[in-house]
C-alpha cells in the first residue's frame, strides 16, 4: 500500500536553517562583534544559495540543465523561496538595525541612512576626491540597455536625476545612471576621525552618495539606491571523462562570472516606477526580484573595523593539547599502541600535521595515500606530502576537482603536487569523492615481520583553516581490518577493482545503504521483541526520502529516534508516523560538521563516524565512508558527546512541523551550552549526567 508520508522541501528547509543563523545575531548575550559576524554569515550563505540552488531551479525552467523536477515544480518552489526570503529580509533589516543600535551603545557608530555630520563633512569630501573618485565609472542607462553587463557579487548604485537645464520644465525628464562601487581599491568600511571620544565608521556606498553632485555636475540628484545580482555559479559537466575533466572545469570556471541571472536584489525603499525602469533596462523578470535593504553584500560585515579589538569579540578557545600524545612525542609510535580519537577544533589539528611530517621522513614509511576534497591555501598538509615525495616516498593523492568553489584551488594544488613527483588521480566521471581518508603504508622489517600500517579517517576535510571553526571527529588506527577496507577504497579510486567487499567500512554506492537499512530494521526487531530500540543520528543534512521513510517506519514501530541535524532536514516531525522522532538543531560558535550514527542494538551499541550526510547525492552519487568505532573507551567518549548535545538548552532548537526553530530553553532549568560543555569534558574528563 502506498504510504502517506510527507517531506519538507529541501530548499525551504535550508532557509529555516539560515534563519536560525540570523537568530544568533539577535542574541544580546553574545559580544557585539559576534552578532555582526552572524549577520555576515547569513548574507554569505544566502549568496551561495542563489548562486547554486535557485540557479538550478531557473535552469530547469529555461531547459538548461537536467533535473528530476518539472518546470511547473521549479516555478512553484521558486515562488515558495521568494516568499520566505522576502519575509526573512524584513527580519534581517530589523535585526540589523538592532545590532547597529547596540553597536552605538559601545561608542561605535556606523552611519545609517544619513549624510555625515558636520564635523566629518570635510574628511568625507576629501577622502572621496582623493581615494574614490578616480575609480568611478558612471554610465547613463536607458530602457532595453544591452550595452551594460552587471557583474555578479558586485555592488552598484543606480541613480535617478534630472538635468539642471530642465529645472523649469513642468515635467522634467528623468535620467538614470549605473555606477559600480569600487571593491578592490578601497575597503567597504571607512574609519572616520574620532569625535568627543566616539568612533565613527561609514559605508563606502554612503561616501559616494554624499558626493554624487560632483560626479554628475549637470544634474540634480533625485534618488539613489543599491542593487546587486547573483548568477548561476554551478558547473555542469555533461560529457565528463577522466581525460577531459580538467579542461572542462577550466572552461566552465571562465563562464561562471557570466552565468544566468538567479537574483536581482534591490533596496525595498525603491519606488515602483524606478524598479520597473530597471527591469525594462536589464530584462529582469518579476520572478528574479528579491527585496534587500539600503546596503547589500552584507557578508562584508565580517570586515567591519573593531576599534576596541578583543574586548568586543568572542574570545577563542585554545585548542586542547593531549598530554599522552605530547609525552609520547612520536605520533607513529602513539598510534601503534592504540586507537586515537581527535575532536576538532576542541583539540589541536596539529597532531595530524605532526603525523604526516613524521611519515614524510620516517625510513619505515613506504607509501602515503590520501583524498583531497577541500584544502587550505598554502596548506601545511600538502607541504608534508610534498616533503614525503621529495624524501622518496610513493605519494598518491586523489583530488576531487568538483568540490564546489574550490575547483581552482584544487587544480592549482594538484599541479604543485605533480611537480613534486606526487601521483595525482583526478575526479571519477559522474561521481564526487567525498570520503576523508588517508593511509600510511610501512615497509616490512629486515626479518620479514610486518610493520603496522596507519589509517586516518575523519568526518571533515584535511584543512587546517576550517579545522579551527568546524566541529569534526577523526580516528587514527592501526587495526588491520580497517586498513584493509581503506586499501580497497583506494583500489576503487585507482580503478583496480569495481566490486569490492567491505568487512567493516560502510562505503556509499556499495554497502552503505543496505547496512543502514539492516541496522534500522534490527532496532525495529528489538522493539517487537519487547526490548529497547534507540537511534541517534547526527549529520549536516537529511534529504534522501528512502532513508527518511526507513526512519518513519521505525518510529511507527516504536523506535526512539533523536536527530541532530544542522542544515537541510526534510523529515517532518510531530506527525503520527514520526511521533517518536525529535529533531535538534545546534548553531553556535563552531560549525557543527561531524556526522555520527548510533544504534543501541540491545545494548551492544554500534557507533559510526562518517563523511556522509543522508542526502541523495551523498548516498548515491559520491564515494563516502563510514567507519566503526571499535575501542570501548573512544565509543563511550563519543556517546557522551552526543548526550551533551541532546541536553543543550542554550543554543539548541527543536525543529517543529512548520520548520520553526523553537529554543529548548525552559525556565528554572540549568543552562547547558553543549559546545562549551564538550570543551570542558575533553579538557577535564567531566561529563554531564542525567
C-alpha positions as CSV (number, residue, x, y, z in Angstrom):
1,X,0.0,0.0,0.0
2,X,1.3,3.5,-0.9
3,X,2.4,5.4,2.1
4,X,1.1,8.9,3.1
5,X,4.5,10.2,4.4
6,X,5.3,13.8,3.9
7,X,8.6,15.7,3.4
8,X,9.7,19.3,3.7
9,X,11.1,20.8,0.5
10,X,14.9,20.8,0.8
11,X,15.4,24.5,-0.1
12,X,12.7,25.8,2.2
13,X,14.2,23.6,4.9
14,X,17.6,25.2,4.2
15,X,16.1,28.6,4.6
16,X,14.9,27.6,8.0
17,X,18.5,26.7,8.9
18,X,19.8,30.1,7.6
19,X,17.1,31.9,9.6
20,X,18.5,30.1,12.7
21,X,21.9,31.6,11.9
22,X,20.2,35.0,11.8
23,X,18.7,34.4,15.2
24,X,22.2,34.4,16.6
25,X,22.7,38.0,15.5
26,X,19.7,38.9,17.8
27,X,21.2,37.2,20.9
28,X,22.3,40.0,23.2
29,X,24.2,37.6,25.4
30,X,26.9,37.4,22.7
31,X,29.6,40.0,22.2
32,X,28.5,42.6,19.7
33,X,31.1,41.7,17.0
34,X,30.0,38.0,17.3
35,X,26.5,39.2,16.4
36,X,27.9,41.2,13.5
37,X,29.6,38.1,12.3
38,X,26.4,36.1,12.2
39,X,24.8,38.9,10.1
40,X,27.7,38.4,7.7
41,X,27.4,34.6,7.7
42,X,23.7,34.8,6.9
43,X,24.3,37.0,3.9
44,X,27.2,34.9,2.7
45,X,25.0,31.7,3.0
46,X,22.2,33.4,1.0
47,X,24.6,34.4,-1.7
48,X,25.7,30.8,-2.3
49,X,22.1,29.6,-2.1
50,X,21.1,31.8,-5.0
51,X,24.2,31.0,-7.0
52,X,23.5,27.3,-6.8
53,X,20.1,26.2,-5.6
54,X,18.0,29.0,-7.1
55,X,20.1,28.9,-10.3
56,X,19.4,25.2,-10.6
57,X,15.6,25.8,-10.5
58,X,16.0,28.6,-13.0
59,X,17.9,26.2,-15.2
60,X,15.0,23.7,-15.1
61,X,12.6,26.4,-16.3
62,X,15.0,27.6,-19.1
63,X,15.7,23.9,-20.0
64,X,19.4,24.5,-19.5
65,X,20.1,21.6,-17.1
66,X,18.8,18.2,-16.3
67,X,16.8,17.8,-13.1
68,X,14.3,15.4,-11.6
69,X,11.7,18.2,-11.3
70,X,9.4,19.7,-14.0
71,X,9.2,23.3,-15.0
72,X,6.0,23.7,-13.1
73,X,7.5,22.2,-9.9
74,X,10.5,24.5,-10.3
75,X,8.3,27.6,-10.6
76,X,6.3,26.6,-7.5
77,X,9.5,26.0,-5.5
78,X,10.9,29.4,-6.6
79,X,7.6,31.1,-5.5
80,X,7.9,29.5,-2.1
81,X,11.6,30.5,-1.8
82,X,10.9,34.1,-2.8
83,X,8.0,34.4,-0.3
84,X,10.2,33.1,2.5
85,X,13.3,35.1,1.6
86,X,11.3,38.3,1.4
87,X,9.9,37.6,4.9
88,X,13.4,36.9,6.2
89,X,14.8,40.1,4.5
90,X,12.3,42.1,6.6
91,X,13.5,40.3,9.7
92,X,17.2,40.8,8.6
93,X,16.7,44.6,8.3
94,X,15.0,44.7,11.8
95,X,17.8,42.7,13.4
96,X,20.5,44.7,11.5
97,X,19.1,48.0,12.9
98,X,19.0,46.5,16.4
99,X,22.7,45.4,16.1
100,X,23.7,48.8,14.8
101,X,21.9,50.5,17.7
102,X,23.7,48.2,20.2
103,X,27.0,48.9,18.5
104,X,26.4,52.6,19.0
105,X,26.0,51.9,22.8
106,X,29.6,50.7,22.6
107,X,30.6,54.1,21.2
108,X,31.0,52.8,17.7
109,X,28.7,54.5,15.1
110,X,28.2,53.1,11.6
111,X,26.5,55.9,9.7
112,X,23.0,54.7,8.7
113,X,20.8,56.4,6.0
114,X,22.2,59.8,6.6
115,X,24.8,62.3,5.4
116,X,27.9,62.8,7.5
117,X,27.6,65.0,10.5
118,X,29.2,68.5,10.1
119,X,32.4,67.5,11.9
120,X,33.0,64.8,9.2
121,X,31.9,66.6,6.1
122,X,35.4,67.8,5.1
123,X,37.0,64.4,5.7
124,X,34.3,62.6,3.7
125,X,34.7,65.1,0.8
126,X,38.5,64.9,0.8
127,X,38.5,61.1,1.1
128,X,36.1,60.8,-1.8
129,X,38.1,63.2,-4.1
130,X,41.5,61.6,-3.4
131,X,40.7,57.8,-2.8
132,X,37.4,57.1,-4.6
133,X,36.6,59.4,-7.4
134,X,39.4,58.2,-9.7
135,X,38.0,54.7,-9.8
136,X,34.3,55.5,-10.6
137,X,32.9,54.6,-14.0
138,X,29.3,56.1,-14.1
139,X,27.2,55.1,-17.1
140,X,23.9,56.5,-18.3
141,X,21.4,53.8,-18.9
142,X,18.1,53.6,-20.8
143,X,15.4,51.1,-21.5
144,X,16.5,47.9,-23.1
145,X,20.1,48.8,-22.5
146,X,22.0,45.8,-23.9
147,X,25.4,47.6,-23.6
148,X,25.7,47.1,-19.9
149,X,26.7,43.9,-18.2
150,X,26.2,43.8,-14.4
151,X,28.7,41.6,-12.7
152,X,27.6,39.2,-10.0
153,X,28.6,39.8,-6.4
154,X,29.5,43.4,-7.1
155,X,27.6,46.3,-5.6
156,X,26.2,49.0,-7.8
157,X,24.4,52.3,-7.2
158,X,21.5,53.2,-9.5
159,X,20.9,57.0,-9.6
160,X,17.9,58.9,-10.9
161,X,18.3,62.6,-11.7
162,X,17.1,65.5,-13.8
163,X,19.1,67.9,-15.9
164,X,19.6,71.3,-14.2
165,X,18.9,72.9,-17.6
166,X,15.4,71.4,-17.5
167,X,14.6,72.6,-13.9
168,X,11.9,75.0,-15.1
169,X,10.1,72.3,-17.2
170,X,6.6,71.3,-15.9
171,X,7.5,67.6,-16.1
172,X,11.3,67.3,-16.2
173,X,12.6,64.1,-17.7
174,X,14.3,61.5,-15.5
175,X,17.7,60.3,-16.4
176,X,19.2,57.1,-14.9
177,X,22.8,56.1,-14.3
178,X,24.6,52.9,-13.1
179,X,27.8,53.1,-11.1
180,X,29.8,50.2,-9.7
181,X,31.1,50.7,-6.2
182,X,34.9,50.2,-6.2
183,X,35.7,47.0,-4.3
184,X,39.4,46.3,-4.7
185,X,40.8,49.8,-4.4
186,X,39.0,50.9,-1.2
187,X,37.6,49.0,1.7
188,X,33.8,48.7,2.2
189,X,34.0,50.5,5.6
190,X,35.9,53.7,6.2
191,X,37.1,54.7,9.6
192,X,36.4,58.4,10.2
193,X,38.2,60.7,12.7
194,X,37.1,60.2,16.3
195,X,34.9,62.9,17.8
196,X,34.4,63.5,21.5
197,X,35.6,60.0,22.3
198,X,33.2,58.3,19.9
199,X,34.3,56.1,17.0
200,X,32.7,56.6,13.6
201,X,32.5,54.3,10.5
202,X,30.9,54.8,7.1
203,X,30.0,52.6,4.2
204,X,31.9,53.5,1.1
205,X,28.4,53.4,-0.5
206,X,27.4,56.4,1.6
207,X,30.6,58.3,1.0
208,X,29.8,58.1,-2.8
209,X,26.2,59.0,-2.2
210,X,27.2,62.1,-0.3
211,X,29.3,63.3,-3.2
212,X,27.1,62.4,-6.2
213,X,26.6,66.1,-7.2
214,X,30.3,66.3,-8.0
215,X,30.0,63.1,-10.2
216,X,27.1,64.4,-12.1
217,X,27.6,68.2,-12.1
218,X,25.0,69.0,-14.8
219,X,22.3,67.1,-12.9
220,X,20.1,67.3,-9.9
221,X,20.1,64.1,-7.9
222,X,16.6,62.8,-7.4
223,X,17.4,59.5,-5.6
224,X,20.0,56.7,-5.3
225,X,19.7,53.1,-4.4
226,X,21.8,50.0,-4.0
227,X,21.4,46.9,-6.3
228,X,23.3,43.7,-6.8
229,X,22.7,40.5,-8.8
230,X,23.6,36.8,-8.3
231,X,24.4,34.5,-11.2
232,X,24.4,30.7,-11.7
233,X,27.8,29.6,-10.3
234,X,27.3,25.9,-10.6
235,X,29.4,23.9,-13.0
236,X,27.5,21.4,-15.2
237,X,29.7,18.7,-16.7
238,X,27.6,16.9,-19.3
239,X,30.1,14.7,-21.2
240,X,32.5,14.1,-18.4
241,X,35.5,11.8,-18.9
242,X,38.7,11.3,-16.9
243,X,40.8,12.7,-19.7
244,X,38.7,15.8,-20.3
245,X,37.5,16.8,-16.8
246,X,40.4,19.2,-16.0
247,X,40.0,21.1,-19.3
248,X,36.2,21.1,-19.0
249,X,36.3,22.5,-15.5
250,X,38.8,25.2,-16.6
251,X,36.4,26.3,-19.4
252,X,33.4,26.2,-17.1
253,X,35.2,28.3,-14.5
254,X,35.7,31.1,-17.0
255,X,32.0,31.2,-17.7
256,X,31.0,31.3,-14.0
257,X,31.0,35.1,-13.9
258,X,28.6,35.3,-16.8
259,X,26.1,32.7,-15.7
260,X,22.4,33.1,-16.0
261,X,20.7,35.6,-13.6
262,X,19.4,34.0,-10.4
263,X,18.6,37.1,-8.2
264,X,18.2,40.8,-8.7
265,X,18.4,42.3,-5.2
266,X,17.2,45.9,-4.7
267,X,16.6,48.3,-1.9
268,X,13.0,47.8,-0.7
269,X,12.6,51.6,-0.4
270,X,13.0,52.0,-4.1
271,X,9.8,53.4,-5.8
272,X,7.9,51.0,-8.0
273,X,8.4,53.1,-11.2
274,X,12.2,53.2,-10.6
275,X,12.2,49.4,-10.2
276,X,10.1,49.0,-13.3
277,X,12.6,51.1,-15.3
278,X,15.5,48.9,-14.2
279,X,13.6,45.7,-15.0
280,X,13.0,47.0,-18.5
281,X,16.5,48.2,-18.9
282,X,18.2,45.0,-17.9
283,X,15.5,42.5,-18.9
284,X,14.8,41.5,-15.3
285,X,11.7,39.3,-14.7
286,X,9.5,39.7,-11.7
287,X,10.5,36.2,-10.6
288,X,14.1,37.4,-10.2
289,X,13.3,40.2,-7.8
290,X,14.4,39.9,-4.2
291,X,14.0,42.7,-1.6
292,X,17.1,44.0,0.1
293,X,17.9,47.0,2.2
294,X,19.8,50.2,1.8
295,X,23.0,48.1,2.0
296,X,23.6,44.8,0.2
297,X,26.6,42.4,0.2
298,X,26.5,42.5,4.0
299,X,28.8,39.5,4.1
300,X,31.3,42.3,4.1
301,X,30.3,42.9,7.8
302,X,32.9,40.3,8.6
303,X,35.5,43.1,7.8
304,X,33.8,45.8,10.0
305,X,36.6,47.6,11.8
306,X,36.7,47.0,15.5
307,X,38.5,49.9,17.3
308,X,38.3,48.1,20.7
309,X,39.8,44.8,19.5
310,X,39.2,41.6,21.5
311,X,37.1,43.4,24.1
312,X,34.0,43.2,21.9
313,X,34.7,39.8,20.3
314,X,34.1,36.3,21.5
315,X,37.4,35.0,22.9
316,X,38.8,31.9,21.1
317,X,39.0,28.6,22.9
318,X,42.7,27.5,22.8
319,X,42.9,24.0,21.2
320,X,43.3,21.4,23.9
321,X,46.6,19.6,24.0
322,X,46.5,15.9,24.7
323,X,49.1,15.1,27.3
324,X,49.6,11.5,26.3
325,X,50.4,12.4,22.7
326,X,52.8,15.2,23.8
327,X,54.6,12.9,26.2
328,X,55.0,10.1,23.7
329,X,56.4,12.5,21.2
330,X,56.1,10.3,18.1
331,X,52.6,10.1,16.6
332,X,53.6,6.9,14.7
333,X,54.5,5.3,18.0
334,X,51.4,6.5,19.7
335,X,49.0,5.1,17.1
336,X,50.9,1.8,17.2
337,X,49.9,1.5,20.9
338,X,46.2,2.0,20.3
339,X,43.5,3.9,18.5
340,X,43.5,7.7,18.9
341,X,40.4,9.9,18.8
342,X,40.6,13.6,17.9
343,X,37.8,16.1,18.0
344,X,38.5,19.4,16.2
345,X,38.5,22.3,16.9
346,X,38.3,21.5,20.6
347,X,41.6,19.5,20.2
348,X,44.5,20.6,18.1
349,X,44.7,19.8,14.4
350,X,48.5,19.9,14.9
351,X,48.5,16.2,15.7
352,X,47.5,15.3,12.2
353,X,50.2,17.6,10.7
354,X,52.8,16.0,13.1
355,X,51.7,12.5,11.9
356,X,52.2,13.4,8.3
357,X,55.5,15.2,9.0
358,X,56.8,12.1,10.7
359,X,55.6,9.9,7.9
360,X,57.4,12.1,5.4
361,X,60.8,11.4,7.0
362,X,60.4,8.1,8.7
363,X,62.5,5.4,6.8
364,X,60.0,2.7,7.6
365,X,57.2,4.5,5.6
366,X,57.0,3.4,2.1
367,X,53.8,5.0,0.7
368,X,51.1,7.5,1.6
369,X,47.7,7.7,0.0
370,X,45.2,10.4,0.8
371,X,42.0,12.0,-0.6
372,X,41.7,15.8,-1.1
373,X,38.3,17.5,-1.2
374,X,38.9,21.0,0.2
375,X,42.4,22.0,1.4
376,X,43.5,25.3,2.8
377,X,45.5,27.7,0.7
378,X,49.3,27.2,1.4
379,X,48.2,24.0,3.1
380,X,50.5,22.5,5.7
381,X,49.0,19.1,4.8
382,X,50.1,19.5,1.2
383,X,53.5,20.7,2.2
384,X,54.0,17.5,4.3
385,X,53.0,15.3,1.3
386,X,55.4,17.2,-1.0
387,X,58.1,16.7,1.6
388,X,57.3,12.9,1.7
389,X,57.6,12.7,-2.1
390,X,60.9,14.5,-2.1
391,X,62.1,12.1,0.6
392,X,61.5,9.1,-1.8
393,X,58.1,8.0,-0.5
394,X,55.4,7.0,-3.0
395,X,52.6,9.5,-2.5
396,X,49.2,9.2,-4.2
397,X,46.6,11.9,-3.8
398,X,43.0,11.6,-5.1
399,X,42.0,15.2,-6.0
400,X,38.3,15.9,-6.3
401,X,38.2,18.8,-8.8
402,X,34.4,19.1,-8.4
403,X,34.4,20.5,-4.9
404,X,32.2,23.5,-5.4
405,X,34.0,26.9,-5.3
406,X,37.3,25.0,-4.5
407,X,37.8,23.8,-8.1
408,X,40.5,26.4,-9.0
409,X,42.4,26.0,-5.7
410,X,42.3,22.2,-6.1
411,X,43.7,22.4,-9.6
412,X,46.5,24.7,-8.6
413,X,47.3,22.5,-5.6
414,X,47.3,19.3,-7.8
415,X,49.7,20.9,-10.3
416,X,52.0,21.9,-7.5
417,X,52.0,18.3,-6.1
418,X,52.6,16.8,-9.6
419,X,55.7,19.0,-10.0
420,X,57.0,17.5,-6.7
421,X,56.5,13.9,-8.1
422,X,53.2,13.1,-6.4
423,X,50.9,10.8,-8.3
424,X,47.6,12.6,-8.8
425,X,44.3,10.9,-9.6
426,X,41.6,13.2,-10.7
427,X,37.8,13.1,-10.3
428,X,35.8,10.0,-11.2
429,X,33.3,10.7,-14.1
430,X,29.8,11.1,-12.7
431,X,30.9,10.9,-9.1
432,X,32.3,13.1,-6.4
433,X,34.7,11.5,-3.9
434,X,33.8,13.0,-0.5
435,X,35.5,10.4,1.7
436,X,38.1,11.9,4.1
437,X,40.7,9.1,4.5
438,X,44.4,8.5,4.4
439,X,46.7,5.5,4.8
440,X,50.3,5.3,5.7
441,X,51.9,2.1,4.4
442,X,55.1,0.9,6.0
443,X,57.9,-1.5,4.9
444,X,58.3,-4.9,6.4
445,X,61.3,-5.3,8.8
446,X,64.5,-6.9,7.6
447,X,63.5,-10.1,9.4
448,X,60.2,-10.1,7.3
449,X,58.0,-9.0,10.2
450,X,55.0,-6.9,9.1
451,X,55.1,-3.4,10.4
452,X,51.8,-1.8,11.4
453,X,50.3,0.5,8.7
454,X,48.3,3.5,9.9
455,X,44.9,4.9,8.8
456,X,43.4,8.3,9.4
457,X,39.6,8.6,8.9
458,X,37.6,11.7,9.5
459,X,34.2,13.4,9.2
460,X,35.9,16.6,7.9
461,X,38.5,17.8,5.3
462,X,42.3,17.8,5.5
463,X,42.1,21.6,6.1
464,X,43.9,23.3,8.9
465,X,41.9,26.5,8.3
466,X,38.4,25.1,8.7
467,X,39.6,22.8,11.5
468,X,39.7,25.9,13.6
469,X,36.0,26.6,13.2
470,X,34.3,23.3,12.0
471,X,33.5,20.7,14.6
472,X,34.8,17.4,13.2
473,X,35.9,14.0,14.6
474,X,38.8,11.8,13.4
475,X,40.2,8.4,14.2
476,X,43.8,7.2,13.9
477,X,44.1,3.4,13.9
478,X,46.4,0.5,13.1
479,X,43.6,-2.1,13.1
480,X,44.3,-4.3,10.1
481,X,40.6,-4.9,9.4
482,X,40.0,-1.1,9.0
483,X,43.2,-0.6,6.9
484,X,42.3,-3.5,4.6
485,X,39.0,-1.8,3.8
486,X,40.6,1.6,3.3
487,X,43.1,0.0,0.8
488,X,40.0,-1.3,-1.1
489,X,38.6,2.2,-1.2
490,X,41.8,3.4,-2.8
491,X,41.8,0.4,-5.2
492,X,38.4,1.6,-6.3
493,X,39.7,5.2,-6.8
494,X,42.7,3.8,-8.7
495,X,40.3,1.7,-10.9
496,X,41.9,-1.5,-9.8
497,X,38.6,-3.1,-8.6
498,X,35.0,-2.3,-9.3
499,X,33.0,-4.5,-6.9
500,X,34.8,-4.6,-3.5
501,X,33.6,-6.4,-0.5
502,X,34.0,-4.4,2.7
503,X,34.0,-6.0,6.1
504,X,34.0,-3.0,8.5
505,X,33.7,0.2,6.5
506,X,30.4,1.3,5.0
507,X,31.0,2.8,1.6
508,X,28.4,4.7,-0.4
509,X,27.3,3.0,-3.7
510,X,28.5,-0.3,-2.3
511,X,27.3,-1.4,1.1
512,X,26.3,1.8,3.0
513,X,22.6,2.0,2.3
514,X,21.9,-1.8,2.7
515,X,23.8,-1.8,6.1
516,X,21.9,1.3,7.3
517,X,18.6,-0.4,6.4
518,X,19.7,-3.6,8.2
519,X,20.6,-1.7,11.4
520,X,17.3,0.2,11.4
521,X,15.4,-3.0,10.9
522,X,17.4,-4.5,13.7
523,X,16.2,-1.8,16.1
524,X,12.6,-2.4,14.9
525,X,13.0,-6.1,15.7
526,X,14.3,-5.4,19.2
527,X,11.2,-3.3,19.9
528,X,8.9,-6.0,18.5
529,X,10.5,-8.4,20.9
530,X,9.8,-6.1,23.8
531,X,13.2,-4.6,24.1
532,X,14.5,-1.1,23.7
533,X,15.0,0.4,20.2
534,X,17.2,3.6,20.0
535,X,18.8,5.5,17.2
536,X,20.8,8.8,17.4
537,X,21.9,10.3,14.1
538,X,24.0,13.5,13.8
539,X,24.5,15.0,10.3
540,X,24.5,18.2,8.3
541,X,21.7,17.3,6.0
542,X,18.8,14.8,5.8
543,X,17.1,14.7,2.4
544,X,17.0,11.2,1.0
545,X,13.3,10.2,1.1
546,X,14.1,6.4,1.1
547,X,16.1,6.8,4.3
548,X,13.5,9.1,5.8
549,X,10.9,6.5,5.1
550,X,13.0,4.0,7.0
551,X,13.1,6.3,10.0
552,X,9.3,7.0,9.7
553,X,8.7,3.2,9.7
554,X,11.0,2.7,12.7
555,X,9.1,5.5,14.6
556,X,5.8,3.9,13.8
557,X,7.2,0.6,15.3
558,X,8.2,2.4,18.5
559,X,11.9,3.0,18.0
560,X,13.0,6.2,19.8
561,X,15.0,8.4,17.4
562,X,16.9,11.6,18.0
563,X,18.2,13.5,15.0
564,X,20.8,16.3,15.4
565,X,20.7,18.0,12.0
566,X,22.4,21.3,11.4
567,X,21.1,22.2,7.9
568,X,18.6,20.7,5.5
569,X,16.1,18.3,7.1
570,X,13.2,17.1,5.0
571,X,11.8,14.8,7.7
572,X,8.6,16.2,9.2
573,X,8.3,15.8,13.0
574,X,5.2,15.7,15.1
575,X,3.2,13.6,12.7
576,X,1.5,10.2,13.5
577,X,4.3,8.4,11.6
578,X,7.1,10.5,13.3
579,X,5.8,10.8,16.9
580,X,9.0,9.1,18.2
581,X,11.4,11.3,16.3
582,X,12.8,14.5,17.6
583,X,15.0,16.9,15.6
584,X,17.6,19.1,17.3
585,X,19.5,21.9,15.5
586,X,22.6,23.5,17.2
587,X,24.1,26.8,15.9
588,X,26.9,28.2,18.0
589,X,30.5,29.5,17.7
590,X,31.7,26.3,15.8
591,X,30.0,25.0,12.7
592,X,28.6,21.6,13.6
593,X,30.1,19.4,10.9
594,X,30.7,15.9,12.3
595,X,28.5,13.1,11.3
596,X,27.8,10.3,13.9
597,X,25.4,7.3,13.6
598,X,24.5,5.5,16.8
599,X,22.4,2.3,17.0
600,X,21.6,0.9,20.5
601,X,21.5,-2.8,19.3
602,X,20.1,-4.2,22.5
603,X,23.0,-2.7,24.5
604,X,25.8,-3.8,22.1
605,X,25.9,-0.2,20.8
606,X,27.1,0.3,17.2
607,X,28.7,3.6,16.5
608,X,30.0,5.0,13.2
609,X,31.7,8.3,12.3
610,X,31.2,9.2,8.7
611,X,31.8,11.8,5.9
612,X,28.2,11.2,4.6
613,X,25.0,13.1,5.1
614,X,21.8,11.4,4.3
615,X,21.4,13.4,1.1
616,X,20.5,11.7,-2.2
617,X,23.8,12.8,-3.7
618,X,25.9,11.5,-0.8
619,X,24.4,8.1,-0.7
620,X,24.1,7.6,-4.5
621,X,26.5,9.8,-6.4
622,X,29.5,10.0,-4.1
623,X,32.2,7.9,-2.6
624,X,31.7,8.3,1.1
625,X,32.9,6.3,4.0
626,X,31.5,5.4,7.5
627,X,33.9,3.8,9.9
628,X,33.0,1.9,13.1
629,X,34.4,2.9,16.5
630,X,35.6,-0.4,18.0
631,X,37.6,0.9,21.0
632,X,35.2,0.9,24.0
633,X,36.7,4.0,25.7
634,X,36.5,6.0,22.5
635,X,33.0,4.8,21.8
636,X,31.9,5.9,25.3
637,X,33.5,9.3,24.8
638,X,31.6,10.0,21.6
639,X,28.3,8.8,23.1
640,X,28.9,11.2,26.0
641,X,29.4,14.0,23.5
642,X,26.1,13.1,21.8
643,X,24.3,13.1,25.1
644,X,25.8,16.5,25.9
645,X,24.4,17.9,22.6
646,X,21.0,16.4,23.2
647,X,21.0,18.2,26.6
648,X,21.8,21.6,25.1
649,X,19.1,24.1,26.1
650,X,21.0,27.3,25.2
651,X,22.0,27.0,21.5
652,X,19.8,24.1,20.6
653,X,16.4,24.3,18.9
654,X,13.7,21.8,18.2
655,X,12.5,21.8,14.6
656,X,8.8,21.7,14.5
657,X,6.3,20.6,11.9
658,X,6.3,24.1,10.4
659,X,10.1,24.4,10.2
660,X,10.2,26.8,13.1
661,X,13.3,26.9,15.3
662,X,11.9,26.5,18.8
663,X,14.5,27.1,21.5
664,X,14.7,24.3,24.1
665,X,15.1,26.7,27.0
666,X,12.9,26.1,30.0
667,X,12.5,28.4,32.9
668,X,14.4,27.2,36.0
669,X,16.4,24.6,34.1
670,X,20.2,24.7,34.5
671,X,21.7,26.1,31.2
672,X,23.7,23.6,29.1
673,X,25.6,25.1,26.2
674,X,26.9,22.0,24.5
675,X,30.0,23.3,22.8
676,X,31.3,24.8,26.0
677,X,30.4,21.6,27.9
678,X,32.2,19.5,25.3
679,X,35.3,21.6,25.6
680,X,35.2,21.2,29.3
681,X,34.6,17.5,29.0
682,X,37.5,16.9,26.6
683,X,39.8,19.1,28.8
684,X,38.8,17.8,32.2
685,X,37.0,14.5,31.5
686,X,33.9,15.7,33.2
687,X,30.6,14.8,31.6
688,X,27.0,15.9,32.3
689,X,24.9,13.1,33.7
690,X,21.1,12.9,34.0
